[in-house]
Amino acid sequence: MKITNGIDSTGSIERPAANQAAGTRAKPAASAASGSDTIRISDLSTQLAALENRVSTETSFDASRVDEIKQAMREGRFKVNAEVVADKLLASVRELLRKPS
């Protein structure tokens, strides 16, 4: 059984039928070529998947830097600069307050 996110092999997005309510599953359609079932999911799930991919790309991190920090913590060399932490926290709060809801 193959479950896709609404994008077919050509890269086109399969749209649910007009009379089908958003968020409901389409009836599985048998594929004669492979003998498998295909399920189409709503446009919202495609949008969520795209958002998830974008967020995971934006939140990538440097694993070697994380390992360095872990080692420094184990060895007692890691120092926290409370002033820098406070400044960055305040800047983050200011940015959140400026964004419209």
C-alpha positions in Angstrom: 0.0 0.0 0.0 1.4 3.4 -1.0 0.5 6.5 0.9 1.4 9.8 -0.7 1.1 13.4 0.3 -0.9 14.3 -2.7 2.0 14.7 -5.2 2.1 12.2 -8.0 5.2 10.9 -9.8 5.2 13.9 -12.2 5.3 16.4 -9.3 1.7 17.4 -9.8 -0.5 17.8 -6.7 -3.6 15.7 -6.8 -6.6 17.7 -5.7 -9.6 16.2 -3.9 -12.9 16.2 -5.8 -15.0 19.3 -5.5 -17.8 17.5 -3.7 -15.5 16.0 -1.1 -15.3 17.8 2.2 -11.9 19.1 3.2 -10.0 16.9 5.6 -11.8 13.7 4.6 -10.0 10.8 3.0 -10.6 9.9 -0.6 -11.7 6.3 -1.5 -8.6 4.2 -2.2 -8.0 3.8 -5.9 -6.4 0.5 -7.1 -3.3 0.9 -9.2 -3.4 -1.6 -12.1 0.4 -1.2 -12.8 1.6 -2.0 -9.3 -1.4 -3.7 -7.7 -1.2 -1.2 -4.7 -3.7 1.2 -3.2 -3.3 5.0 -3.4 -4.8 7.4 -0.8 -5.1 11.1 -1.5 -4.9 13.4 1.5 -6.1 17.0 1.8 -4.3 20.1 0.7 -3.8 21.1 4.3 -1.6 18.0 4.9 0.5 19.0 2.0 0.9 22.5 3.4 1.8 21.1 6.8 4.4 18.8 5.3 6.0 21.8 3.4 6.0 23.9 6.6 7.6 21.0 8.5 10.3 20.7 5.9 11.0 24.4 5.9 11.2 24.5 9.7 13.5 21.6 10.0 15.8 23.2 7.4 15.8 26.5 9.3 16.5 24.9 12.7 19.5 22.9 11.6 22.4 22.9 14.1 26.1 22.2 14.2 26.5 18.8 15.8 30.2 19.2 16.3 29.6 22.5 18.3 27.0 20.6 20.4 29.6 17.9 21.2 32.2 20.6 22.1 29.7 22.2 24.6 28.8 18.8 26.1 32.5 18.0 26.6 33.1 21.4 28.2 30.2 20.8 30.6 31.6 17.4 31.5 35.0 18.9 32.2 33.6 21.9 34.1 34.9 24.4 31.5 31.5 25.6 30.4 30.8 29.1 31.7 27.3 30.7 31.4 27.4 34.5 30.9 24.1 35.5 32.6 24.3 39.0 31.1 24.4 37.7 27.5 21.6 35.2 28.2 19.4 38.0 29.7 20.1 40.3 26.8 19.2 37.7 24.2 16.1 36.7 26.2 14.9 40.3 26.3 15.6 40.8 22.6 13.5 37.7 21.9 10.6 39.0 24.0 10.8 42.4 22.3 10.6 40.7 18.9 7.6 38.6 19.9 5.8 41.7 21.2 6.4 43.5 17.9 4.9 40.8 15.8 1.2 41.2 15.0 -1.0 38.4 16.3 
